[in-house]
Amino acid sequence: MAEQEGARRPRIAVTTYYQEGSWGVWNATAAIVPGAYVEGIVRAGGVPLLLPPLGTDPDVLDLVDGLVVIGGVDVDPSFYGAELHPTTKSQPSRDEHDIALTRRALEMELPLFAICRGAQVLNVALGGTLEQHLPDVNPRATQYQPEPGVYGRVHFATVPGSRCAELLGESADSPCYHHQALDRVADSLVVTARAEDGTVEAVETATGGWTLGVQFHPEENRQDVRLFDGFLASAREYAHQRQTSNRISPDRKDAPIS
């Protein structure tokens, strides 16, 4: 995507896994991001900057133009006041990291794209809850995670007038991989897409900055880049507005690094 003359590419913070990984002859704990996320950001014109869940400092978001909270393991139910379900597997330290960054991004009105687990983190960060195992409430919900390592496919309808509908139209489909989903949606979020069985597939904030949480995996649908393009467009506008403000008030502490 072409940039305006003299404009830098938007810098996008990306959360990461922190677990066992392999490279060369080594096998050890590593900060990991599946390539599809960074490829989606780069393809849409952004520069990805990885934020592993160690040494968390939400103020680092002052240096970027957007945040992507990626997928991963389940959010620990202690963060939304529920008991642990036998199928729930969590990493509470990663939850703390992602929730802190999400809340800071919302405070700043920083463009925020929350994907799969990221949408669940967004809901929990704002006071919502999760359904810990969809097949318990809907036996047909196994299509969202057909088997380990195999993506399902979800078709969903969007809400007219929403950000999701603006980018995707009345309906769309996408790869998906989850056994949990949003249950009680946080008061400050609006549901803007649902699957045919009623599962929440997208949420947005009604006020504030550009925020979109999706339960599916758009990064795995490389033929449909509309959501990444929409997110990067908002990050580009955020960067432009901040640079303009900094030229007017050059002493601001959050002046971006050139």
C-alpha positions in Angstrom: 0.0 0.0 0.0 1.4 3.4 -1.0 2.3 5.9 1.7 1.9 9.6 1.5 5.1 11.4 0.5 7.2 12.0 3.6 5.0 9.9 5.9 6.6 7.0 7.8 5.0 3.6 7.9 2.7 3.0 11.0 4.4 1.2 13.8 2.2 -1.6 15.2 2.8 -3.3 18.5 2.0 -7.0 18.6 1.6 -9.2 21.6 3.3 -12.6 21.6 3.3 -16.1 23.0 6.0 -17.0 25.5 6.6 -20.7 25.5 8.8 -23.5 24.1 10.1 -22.9 20.6 12.7 -24.3 18.2 15.4 -22.7 16.0 18.4 -24.3 14.6 19.6 -26.9 17.1 18.0 -25.1 20.0 14.7 -25.8 21.8 13.9 -23.4 24.6 11.5 -20.8 25.9 10.9 -18.1 23.2 8.7 -15.1 22.4 6.7 -16.3 19.4 4.3 -14.7 16.9 2.8 -16.8 14.1 4.0 -15.4 10.8 0.5 -14.8 9.5 0.0 -11.9 11.9 3.2 -10.0 11.0 2.7 -10.7 7.3 -0.8 -9.2 7.5 0.5 -6.1 9.2 3.4 -5.7 6.7 1.1 -6.4 3.7 -1.2 -3.6 4.8 1.7 -1.2 5.1 2.8 -1.4 8.8 5.9 -2.1 10.7 5.4 -4.9 13.4 7.1 -4.4 16.8 6.8 -7.4 19.2 5.9 -7.1 22.8 6.6 -10.3 24.8 4.8 -10.8 28.1 7.8 -9.9 30.2 8.8 -6.5 31.6 5.4 -5.2 30.8 5.2 -1.4 30.4 1.9 -0.2 28.9 3.5 3.3 28.4 5.5 1.7 25.5 2.4 2.2 23.5 3.2 5.9 23.4 5.8 4.9 20.7 3.5 3.1 18.3 0.4 3.8 16.1 -1.6 0.7 16.8 -1.8 -2.5 18.8 -2.7 -6.1 17.7 -3.6 -8.5 20.5 -3.1 -11.9 18.9 -4.7 -15.4 19.6 -3.4 -18.1 21.9 -4.4 -20.0 25.0 -7.5 -19.4 27.1 -7.9 -16.4 29.4 -7.7 -17.5 33.0 -11.2 -17.4 34.4 -9.9 -15.7 37.6 -9.8 -12.5 35.6 -13.6 -12.6 35.2 -14.6 -14.2 38.4 -15.3 -17.8 37.3 -14.1 -21.2 38.3 -11.7 -23.1 36.1 -13.3 -25.4 33.5 -11.5 -28.7 33.0 -10.8 -27.8 29.3 -9.4 -24.3 30.1 -5.6 -24.0 29.6 -4.2 -20.6 30.5 -1.1 -18.5 31.1 -2.0 -15.9 33.7 1.2 -13.9 33.3 0.3 -13.4 29.6 -3.2 -12.5 30.5 -1.9 -9.7 32.8 0.3 -8.4 30.1 -2.4 -8.4 27.4 -5.1 -6.9 29.6 -2.7 -4.1 30.7 -1.8 -3.2 27.1 -5.5 -3.4 26.0 -6.6 -1.1 28.8 -3.9 1.4 28.0 -4.7 1.3 24.3 -8.3 2.0 25.0 -7.4 4.9 27.3 -5.2 6.4 24.6 -7.8 5.8 21.9 -5.0 3.9 20.0 -6.2 1.8 17.1 -6.7 -1.7 18.5 -7.2 -4.9 16.6 -8.0 -7.9 18.9 -8.0 -11.3 17.3 -9.6 -14.5 18.7 -8.1 -14.7 22.2 -7.5 -11.0 21.8 -11.2 -10.3 21.4 -11.8 -12.3 24.6 -9.0 -10.3 26.4 -10.8 -7.1 25.2 -14.1 -8.2 26.7 -12.6 -9.3 30.0 -10.5 -6.1 30.2 -13.7 -4.1 30.1 -15.7 -6.3 32.6 -17.2 -8.9 30.4 -17.1 -12.7 30.8 -16.4 -15.8 28.6 -18.1 -19.1 27.9 -15.3 -21.5 28.7 -16.4 -24.4 26.5 -18.9 -23.8 23.7 -19.9 -27.4 23.2 -21.3 -27.3 26.8 -24.0 -24.9 25.7 -24.1 -25.7 22.0 -23.2 -29.3 21.0 -22.9 -28.3 17.4 -20.2 -25.7 18.2 -17.4 -28.3 17.6 -17.0 -26.8 14.0 -15.1 -23.9 15.5 -12.2 -26.1 16.4 -12.7 -29.4 14.4 -9.5 -31.0 15.8 -6.1 -30.0 17.1 -4.2 -27.9 14.6 -7.1 -27.7 12.1 -9.0 -24.5 11.5 -12.7 -24.5 11.2 -14.7 -22.1 9.0 -17.3 -19.7 10.2 -19.9 -17.7 8.3 -21.3 -14.6 10.0 -23.6 -11.7 9.4 -22.6 -8.1 10.3 -24.6 -5.3 11.9 -25.5 -2.5 9.4 -23.6 0.7 10.1 -20.9 -1.0 12.0 -17.1 -0.9 11.4 -17.2 -4.6 10.6 -20.0 -4.1 8.0 -18.2 -1.1 6.5 -15.1 -3.3 5.9 -16.7 -6.7 5.1 -20.2 -6.0 3.9 -23.4 -7.7 5.1 -21.7 -11.1 5.7 -18.4 -12.9 5.3 -16.6 -16.1 6.3 -13.2 -16.7 7.8 -11.0 -19.4 9.3 -11.6 -19.9 13.1 -10.1 -21.9 15.9 -11.6 -21.6 19.4 -13.6 -23.5 21.9 -14.4 -20.4 24.1 -16.3 -17.3 23.2 -17.7 -14.1 24.6 -20.6 -14.7 27.1 -21.7 -11.5 28.8 -20.5 -8.7 26.6 -18.9 -5.7 28.4 -21.2 -2.7 28.6 -18.8 -0.5 26.6 -18.7 -3.0 23.7 -21.3 -3.5 20.9 -21.7 -6.8 19.1 -21.3 -6.2 15.4 -21.2 -9.7 13.9 -22.7 -13.1 14.9 -22.5 -16.6 13.5 -25.7 -18.4 12.5 -25.8 -20.1 15.9 -25.6 -16.8 17.7 -21.9 -17.0 18.7 -20.4 -13.5 18.9 -17.9 -13.0 16.1 -17.1 -9.3 16.3 -17.3 -6.5 18.9 -16.5 -2.8 18.7 -16.5 0.2 20.9 -19.2 2.7 20.3 -17.1 5.7 21.3 -13.4 6.4 21.4 -10.8 5.3 19.0 -10.8 2.5 16.3 -11.3 -0.7 18.2 -12.3 -4.1 16.7 -12.3 -7.5 18.3 -13.0 -10.6 16.2 -13.4 -14.1 17.3 -12.2 -15.6 14.0 -8.7 -15.6 12.5 -8.6 -13.0 9.6 -4.8 -13.3 9.4 -5.2 -16.9 8.1 -7.4 -15.7 5.2 -4.6 -14.3 3.1 -7.0 -13.7 0.2 -9.1 -11.3 2.2 -7.0 -8.4 3.7 -9.9 -6.0 4.3 -9.7 -6.0 8.1 -5.9 -5.4 8.2 -6.3 -2.7 5.6 -8.9 -1.0 7.7 -6.8 -1.3 10.8 -3.7 0.1 9.2 -5.7 3.0 7.7 -6.8 3.9 11.2 -3.2 3.6 12.5 -2.0 5.8 9.6 -4.5 8.5 10.5 -3.6 8.2 14.2 0.1 8.7 13.4 -0.8 11.7 11.2 -2.9 13.3 13.8 -0.2 12.8 16.5 2.6 14.1 14.3 0.5 17.2 13.5 -0.2 17.7 17.2 3.5 17.4 18.0 4.4 20.0 15.4 2.1 22.4 17.2 3.2 21.3 20.7 6.8 20.0 20.3 7.4 19.6 24.1 4.9 16.7 24.4 6.4 13.7 26.2 4.8 11.2 23.8 6.4 12.7 20.7 7.1 9.8 18.3 10.7 8.8 17.6 11.7 9.9 14.1 
